[in-house]
Amino acid sequence: MSLPASQYSVLDAERIERVDDNTFRCYVYRFKFFAFEVCPVLLVRVEEQPDGCCIKLLSCKLEGSPIVAAQNDKFDASMVNRISYDSIQRTSSLQQLTSDTTIEVSIDIPFAFQAIPVQAIESSGTQILEQILRIMLPRFMTQLVKDYQAWASGDTSRQPLGTGKL
């Protein structure tokens, strides 16, 4: 976990771009929410810590259908993901990565959705966020381990990946 964020090989060059040494713009995959197409765009900063790193959401914007993009000023999101490592056993050289994520989203319900019960909207939003985390976090953690191993071995040829998957 001593790999500086400035040395990260980008997970997917088609979906993640480096803004500066510690800041990344992530284009999450497009999905349908009710009848609308949505693509969240996250701006995150990676802060190095003694036992790992902390990924903080700086901003989240929605792209997609015009009605979706018009909602950007009607919601706010925050996320902190602390990734740390620890020895599995005190005598072992094996390390275990742990991720602890906190997400909060607040939204003003648009007029078009006011006929839908708030609980249904909240439930749908929660399911979408959980699905995004279930997909993205394990892939990120796996790539972080591979990237660190390559960096630690002196591999200077690490390049951004362009798999199209995130």
C-alpha positions in Angstrom: 0.0 0.0 0.0 3.0 2.3 -0.2 2.4 2.9 -3.9 1.7 6.6 -4.3 -1.5 7.6 -6.0 0.6 9.5 -8.6 2.0 6.1 -9.6 -1.3 4.3 -10.1 -1.8 2.6 -13.4 -5.3 3.6 -14.4 -7.9 0.8 -14.0 -9.6 1.4 -17.4 -8.3 4.2 -19.6 -11.7 4.4 -21.3 -13.6 5.1 -18.1 -11.0 6.7 -15.7 -8.9 9.7 -16.4 -6.2 11.2 -14.2 -6.9 14.9 -13.4 -3.7 15.3 -11.3 -1.4 13.1 -9.2 -4.1 12.2 -6.7 -7.4 13.1 -8.5 -9.3 10.9 -10.9 -12.5 11.3 -13.0 -14.5 8.1 -13.3 -17.2 7.5 -15.8 -19.4 4.8 -14.3 -21.3 2.6 -16.8 -24.6 3.7 -18.3 -27.7 2.1 -16.9 -31.5 2.6 -17.1 -33.3 4.2 -14.1 -37.0 3.9 -14.8 -37.2 5.1 -18.4 -34.1 7.3 -18.3 -30.4 6.6 -19.2 -28.0 7.6 -16.5 -24.2 7.7 -16.4 -22.7 9.0 -13.1 -19.4 10.8 -13.4 -17.4 10.8 -10.2 -14.5 13.1 -9.3 -12.4 11.3 -6.5 -9.2 12.1 -4.7 -6.9 9.4 -3.3 -5.2 10.3 0.0 -2.3 8.2 1.1 -2.4 7.0 4.7 0.2 5.0 6.8 -1.8 1.8 6.5 -3.5 2.3 3.1 -5.4 5.0 1.4 -8.6 6.9 1.5 -10.7 7.6 -1.6 -13.0 10.6 -1.2 -15.8 11.7 -3.6 -15.3 15.3 -4.5 -18.3 15.6 -6.8 -20.8 13.5 -8.7 -22.6 14.6 -11.8 -25.2 12.7 -13.9 -24.9 12.5 -17.6 -27.4 10.9 -19.9 -31.0 11.8 -20.8 -31.7 15.6 -20.7 -34.1 15.2 -17.7 -31.4 13.3 -15.8 -28.7 15.9 -16.4 -31.1 18.6 -15.3 -31.2 16.9 -11.8 -27.6 17.7 -11.0 -28.5 20.7 -8.9 -31.1 18.7 -7.0 -28.9 16.1 -5.3 -25.8 15.8 -3.3 -23.6 12.8 -2.7 -20.7 12.1 -0.4 -18.5 9.0 -0.2 -15.4 8.0 1.8 -13.7 4.7 1.1 -10.9 3.7 3.5 -8.7 0.9 2.2 -6.3 -0.5 4.7 -4.0 -3.6 5.0 -3.1 -5.8 7.9 -1.3 -9.0 8.4 -3.7 -12.0 8.3 -1.7 -13.6 11.1 1.0 -12.0 13.2 3.6 -14.5 12.0 2.5 -14.5 8.3 3.8 -12.3 5.5 0.3 -12.4 3.9 -1.5 -9.1 3.9 -5.3 -8.6 3.8 -6.9 -5.6 2.2 -10.0 -4.2 3.9 -12.4 -1.6 2.5 -14.8 0.4 4.6 -17.1 2.6 2.5 -19.6 5.2 3.6 -22.0 6.7 1.1 -24.6 9.4 1.6 -27.0 10.7 -1.0 -29.6 13.4 -0.6 -32.1 14.3 -3.3 -34.9 16.7 -4.0 -37.6 14.5 -5.7 -38.4 16.0 -9.1 -42.0 16.9 -9.8 -42.2 14.1 -12.4 -41.5 11.6 -9.7 -43.7 13.0 -6.9 -46.5 10.5 -7.6 -44.0 7.7 -6.8 -43.7 6.9 -3.1 -40.5 8.2 -1.6 -39.6 4.8 -0.2 -39.7 3.3 -3.8 -37.3 6.0 -5.1 -35.0 5.6 -2.1 -35.0 1.8 -2.5 -34.2 2.0 -6.2 -31.4 4.5 -5.6 -29.9 2.4 -2.8 -30.0 -0.7 -5.0 -28.2 1.1 -7.8 -25.5 2.4 -5.4 -25.1 -1.1 -3.9 -24.8 -2.7 -7.4 -22.2 -0.1 -8.5 -20.1 -0.8 -5.3 -20.5 -4.6 -5.8 -19.1 -4.3 -9.3 -16.5 -1.6 -8.9 -14.9 -2.2 -5.5 -13.7 -5.8 -6.1 -12.3 -4.9 -9.5 -10.6 -1.8 -8.0 -9.1 -3.8 -5.1 -7.9 -6.6 -7.5 -6.3 -4.1 -9.8 -4.7 -2.2 -6.9 -3.0 -5.4 -5.8 -1.7 -6.2 -9.3 -0.6 -2.7 -9.8 1.3 -2.6 -6.5 3.0 -5.9 -7.3 4.1 -4.6 -10.6 5.3 -1.4 -9.1 7.1 -3.1 -6.2 8.9 -5.4 -8.7 10.3 -2.4 -10.5 8.0 -2.7 -13.6 8.1 0.8 -15.2 6.0 -0.3 -18.2 2.7 -0.3 -16.4 0.1 1.3 -18.7 -3.5 2.3 -18.4 -5.8 -0.6 -19.3 -8.5 -0.2 -21.9 -10.8 -3.1 -21.2 -14.0 -1.1 -21.4 -15.1 -2.7 -18.2 -15.3 -1.1 -14.8 
